[in-house]
C-alpha cells in the first residue's frame, strides 16, 4: 500500500465509483463499497496511507479516545480511554486499508472532475478514469491561510504555518508569537512555552467545561458523542436551529485552556492587525519584537478542480447528508458540519459513511421541502 501502482485497466473501463481522498473518510466509504462488491478506486495524492496525519506536528494527539476512533469493521487497538497520537492513527489507517484490501492509488493528484452525460471523467495529469459516481472525501480545508501582511515581516523572522510546524527545533532563539487561539494555536503555544518566551494572539470560541482526560473519556465523552451525532444535527429541530450558529464561531478549546496557557507563562496579546517596521502589530498598537511567528490561522477550501455545479453562493456543497443534489452521482463525506457537528470527526464520518452507503444502494432520490422540513421522494 505504500507505493503508487499503475492499474491501466481502470482507465479503460467505466467504474462504479471513484473516491477522491484516501484519509479516514475515503477509507470508511471504501469499506462499504468493498462490501457492496463495487468496482471502484480510491485516489490520493500522498505517498503513503495516513500521511495526512504523519506530516502534522510531532506531539499532536487526538481529542477523542481510542474507543471512538475506529472505522467500520476494525476497532482501534490498545487502551480505549487513551488518546492516540497522530502517528498511531496514521498507522491504524494504513493497517485498515491493507486489511480490507482497499484499491488505493497513491501519488495521484486529481486536477479535474467533470460530468460527460451520465458519466464522470476524473483527470490526474495525463491519466483519466470514468465512473458513474464520484465521492469527494478530501475534507473542506486544503490551503494554509496566512494574512497578506505577513509578507511585510522582516526576513530574519522565522514564519511557519501550523501545517508546516513540527516541533520547537524548527525555531530560532528568541520570542515566538502564535497567531490564532483555536485548538492548534493553544496546543502549539503551550508546547513552545517550554523552550521559548511565547505569546498568543486571538480569542477562543469558548472552552470544554470539564478537564480533558481519561475521566472525561469515561463519563463525559459518551454524552458529548451522543449529542454531537443525534442532537446537534440537521435531522433535529434543535440541530437545525443551533448548528449554523455553532459553526459560525471558532471551535471551543478542548485540551489546553486559557488558564493552563497562563500557568505555562504564555502571554495573551491582542489581535494581530498588521506590520510596523517589519514587526507584528496588535490592535492596541503594540509592536512585538519577536524572532518567530507561527500562523495558526486555519485553511481555505480549494475545489477549483471540481468542474460541476456542486456549490451554492457561499461556496458550500449543495448537499443533504452527503448527496449533492445538483449533480446526480456526486457525493461528499467528511466535511465540516455536513450533517452534524461531528461530521468531520471519526465518529461522525463512520455514521455518515454508513448512511451514504445505503443511499448508493437505493434508487436516486430527490430532496424537497415540506413545511420547512427536509423530505425526499423517489426520482422518476
Secondary structure, DSSP 8 states (H G I E B T S, - for coil): --S----GGGGGSEEEEEEE--SHHHHHHHHHHHHTT--EEEE-SSSSTTHHHHTS-TT-B-SS-GGG--BTTB---S-TTS--BHHHHHHHHHHHHHHTT--EETT----EEEEETTEEEEEETTEEEEEEEEEE-S-S--EE---GGGGGS-TTSEEEETTT---GGGS-SS-EEEE--SHHHHHHHHHHTTTS-EEEE---S-B-SS--SHHHHHHTHHHHHHIIIIISBTTSHHHHHHHHHHHTS---B-SS-HHHHHHTT-EEE--EEEEETTEEEETTS-EE--SEEEE---EE---TTB-SS-B-TTS-B-EETTEETTSTTEEE-S-TTSSBTTTTSHHHHHHHHHHHHHHHHS--EEEEEETTEEEEEE--
